[in-house]
Amino acid sequence: MEPWHPPQGVETPCLLVDLDVLERNVAAAAGAARAAGLALRPHAKTHKCPPIAARQLAAGAAGLTVATVAEAEVFAAAGADDLFLAYPVWASPARGRRLRALAERVALRVGVDSAEGAGALAAALAGTSAQVLVEVDSGHHRTGVHPARAGAVALAAARVGLDVAGVFTFPGHGYGPGRRAAAAAQEAAALLAAAREMERAGLPVRVRSGGSTPTLADADPGALTEVRPGVYVFNDAQQVELGTCSWADVALSAAATVVSRTGPRVVLDAGSKVLGADRPGWASGFGRLPDGPDARVTALSEHHATVELPGGAPVPAVGEVVRVVPDHVCAAVNLADELVVVCGGAVVERWPVAARGANT
């Protein structure tokens, strides 16, 4: 392993953000979207952090995507004024009142994929300028209707008084080796088919929204008007293994101390409550060490990470601090109270993870 020198004063475990890499990632995605003629609406569930959202918006993002009403409330309170809740929200009476309050202070879009959901949204949002987008399934098979049903759902939403702005999808099946291009093609086909169904129902389509970090480079500007990547701002071990980015593009890592050592195996003080436990079946470990790319996190418990190093590799000493890149950065950030921001090898800021646990 290559030696790494942690910033002075850092207590492990903690999440570190390399400010230079983060700002480079923000600029690169903004430039790529601009060059393709696509609006960029980054998903803030990755970072949950207003200072990062402010950088994305300053770089030209059209607005933010959020996953929950609570996330929307946090970013609206921080000054964001254009939010898309990319989820078929069920507007219960209590949640409906919160949605209405949001719609009265920001430009708000909400996802819908059923007539029942549209009815509940209409009761909550009547008289506001909020819009809805119909979610379609482009192959991920989570939420969203088949593209052939998009017109029917859009018409049901319009009949109860909702402003239907268009369609959206999430090509989440692109999160797998060799799947990015196919998922992006399926995303484009699904959005175009759904848009045709809306138009046949007599409803104009103003927005065709999609995108993810793995599929961003393959997004079809002839089919999409907007992309919503999230992970790109930090990147993570999954993205490196997928080939979406290199280690030089990873902005977030956990600083962890070696607390035990046996042969080529060490145990770190950053477990699942720091790194998150979200590991796809194809990933080569529960996290990666950028300074020892052949090392693997082979096991996680709540407060321990077991790392196996290849034969002959230098083994860090007990007490040494190393960097670990989580498999799924969104899950790791949601476990942290703050992000320790580093520039030039020194801590320059500490950013609260303001939307941590904002799950309602």
N, C-alpha and C positions, 0 to 999 in steps of 0.2 A: 504493500500500500504506500502511496505517496503521503508524506506527512502533511498535515493541515494545521494551521495555526488559528485557533478560535479568537474572535475579538476579545479584547480585554474586558473583564467584568461580566462575562456571560455565565449564567448559572444554567446547568443542564438539568432536565431536558427542556428545550425551547425551540421555537420555530424561527429561523432566520430568513430574511428576505434580502437578496442582493439587489440594491436599488438600481444599479446600472443595467443589470440584466432585465429587471422588470420593466424599466422605461424603454429599453430596446424592444422588448416583446410587444409592449403597447403600441409603439410607433410602427413596428413591422406589420401587425394585423390591420391597423388603421390604413396604412399605405396600400396593403394588398386589397382591402375592400374598396378603397377609393379607385384604384387602378381598374378594378373589375366593374365599377359602376354600381356597387352594392352598398346599401346602408349597413352600418355595423351597429348592432345592439348587443353588447357583451353581456353574458350571464353573470350577474353579481353573486350568485350562490357560491361561486368558487372562492372569492376572497372575502365577502361579507364585510367589507372595509371601506368606509367613505373616502379616505384619502386616495385609494386606488381607483375608485369610481370617478373621482374628480379628474384624475390623470387620463382616464379613458375618454371622458367627455371632452376634456380640453384638446385631446388628439383628434377629435372629430366624430366620436360616436353619436348616433342619432338619439340615443336614450339608453336605458338599461333594461335588461331582462331580469326578472326575479322569479323565485319558486313559490313563495308564500305571501299571504297578505301581510304577515308580520315583517318579512323582509322589505316589502314595499313601504311599510310604515317607517322603518328605519332609514331607508334611503330618501324618502320624501322629507323626513325631518332634517336630513343632512343637506337638503337643497336640490336633489334630483327632481326634475319636473316632467319627465316623460318615461313612463314605466309600463312594461308589458309583463303581465302575470301569465307565464306560458304553462298553464295548467288548467284542466277543466274544473275550476273552483266550484264547490257546492256552497251557494250563498245561503247558509242557514240564517235565521233572523239576526243573531249576534254578528256573524261574519259579514252579513249583508250590510249592516250598519257601518262596519269598518270600511267595506268597499265603497260605500256611498261617500263617506268622509274623505277617502282618498280621491275619488272622482271629482270632488268639489275643490281639490287643491292642486291636482296634477293632471296631465294628459294621461289617461289610463286606458290600457287595453287588457282584456281578459280572455282566456281560452275557453272554448265550449265544445263539447262533442256529443250533446244529446238535446232533445227537445225539453226534457225535464230540467236539465241544467240551465237551459236558456230561460225557462219560465222563472226559475228562482233568481237568476241574474236580473231579469227584467223587473221583478218586484223590488229589488234592491237599488237598481240604477236608473229607474224612471226619472226623466227630467234632467239627467246629467249629460255631459258630452262624451261619456265613456263609449268605447268601441269594443266589439268582440271579434275574434278570429276563430274560425272553425278548425279544430285540430283533425288532421288526417294521419292514418298509419301508413308510413312508407316502408315498413319492413321490420321495425323494432318490436312490434306487437305488444305494446304497453297500452297507452291511451290513444285516442284518435279513432275516427271512423274510416271505413274503406273509402277511397276517393269517390267511388260511385255514389256514396250517400252524402257527400258534402253539400250538394245542392239542397237536399231535403232538410238537413240540419240548419243550414243557412236560412232557408225560407221559414222554418219554424221560429228561429230567432228573430227574423225581421217582422214576422206577424205579431210577436208580442212586444214590438216597439224598440228592439235593439238595433243599433247601427252596426251592421256586419261589414267589416272593412276588408276581409279576405280570408286566407287560409294559412295554416302553418303546420309544420311537422318537425320531428326530431329524429335524425338518422342515427340513433344510438347503436344500431347494429354495425356501424362503422368502427366501433371499438373492438377490433379483433384483427389479428395478423392477416394481411392481404385482403381486407374487406373494404377499405376506404373508397376506392373508385367505384365499386359496385353499389355501395350504399349511397354515394352521392348521385349516381345515375338513377337509382330507385327513388331518391328524394325528389329529383327534378321531374321524373315521370309522374309521381303521385301528386305533386303540387300543380302541374299543368292539367292533369286530369280533373282534379278537384276544382280548379278554377273554371274549367269548361262547364262543369256541372252547376256551379254557382251562376255562371252567365246564362245557362239554359233556363235557370229558375228566375231570370230577370234581374239578377243582382250584380252590379259591377264589382270587379275585383281590383282593389287598390293595393293590396299587400299580399305577397307570397313569401313567407318567412320560413327559414330553415337554418341548417348549419350546425356544426359542432367543431371542436378543435381538430379531430382527425380528418374530417371531410372538407375543411375550409379550403384547402388548396384545389380541390376538385369541384367546388361549388359552381353551378351552371348559371351565369348571369342572364341567360335567356329564359330561365325558369324561375329564378329567385329574384326578389327585390331587396331582400334583407337577410343577413346572417347573424347567428347568435352564439358564437363560440364563448366558452368560459375559461377552460383550463389553460389556454394559451398564455395567459398573463403570468403564470408561474411555471407551467409544464410540470411533469412528474415522471416517475419511473415507467408508467404505462406508455406515455407518449414517446419516451426514448426507445422502448422495446418495439413500439409500432413503427418507428422511423419517422414520426412526425417532427421530431426535433433532435438535437444533439445535447450532450451534457452541458455544453456551453450555453444552451438556451434555458437551462433550469434555474429559476430564480429563487425557489424556496427549498430549504432543507432543514432537517432537525439536527440540532447539536446534541450529541449524546456522549456520555462518559462510559468508558470500559470499566465495568465493576467486577468482572470475573474473566479468567482466561484459563483454558485447558487445551494445550496443543494448538491446532489451527482454528480453534473455536473460541470466540469471545462473546460475552454477554454485555449488552448495553442497558442504560437506564431509561431508554425510550421504548415503551411497549405500545400496545394497542390503544391506550388512552392518550397517546401522543401522535402516533403515526396513523391511527385508524386501522381497521381490520378488513377493509374492502380490497380483496384481491381476486381478479378474474382467474379462471382456471388455467389460462395460457401463460400467465405471468411467471417469470422464473424465480420469484421470491416474494416476500412480504414487503420488500423495499430494496433499494440499491444504495451502495456507497460510491459516490462519484469519484472519490480518490482511490478506490480499489474496485474498478468495474467488474472484476471477476469474482468478487465476494458476493455472497447472497445472504439475505435475512431469511433463515430457514424456519424460524418459529417465532411467534409472538405470544406473550401473555400480557396481562394488563400493564405491568411496569417493567417488563424485560423484553429485549429483542436478542435472539440468538443468531449470531453471524458465523457462517462457515467461510474460511478463506482457502483458496486453492493451495495445494502442496508447494512449498518453496517460497510462498509469498511472505513478506514481512508481516508479523503479527503485532498489532498495537499493544502497548503495555497497559496494565491496570492503571487507571487514572488518566489515560490519554483521552482526549476529546476528538471525536470523529463526526463526519457529516453523514446523514442518512436521508435519502430522497424517498418520500412516501410513494406507494403505488398509486393511490388516488388522492390527490392533493385536497380536493373539496372536503373529504371526510376528515383529514388531518386538521385543516383550518377550523372546522366547526368544533373542534375539541380544545382550541386554544383561546385564552383570554386576550392575548396580544401577539403581534408580530414584531420581532426585533429587527429593525431595519439597519442594514450594514452598507457602508460605502467606503471604498478604499481600505478595507480591513478593519474599520472602526464602527462602533454603534453610533448612528446619527439620530435615530428616532425610535419611538415605540408606538405602534399604531394599535389601538383597541380593535378587536374583532367585534364590531358593534352589533352585527346581526347574528352573533353566535346563538344557537339554540332557538332562532326565530322561526319556529316550525308550524305555527298556527295560521 
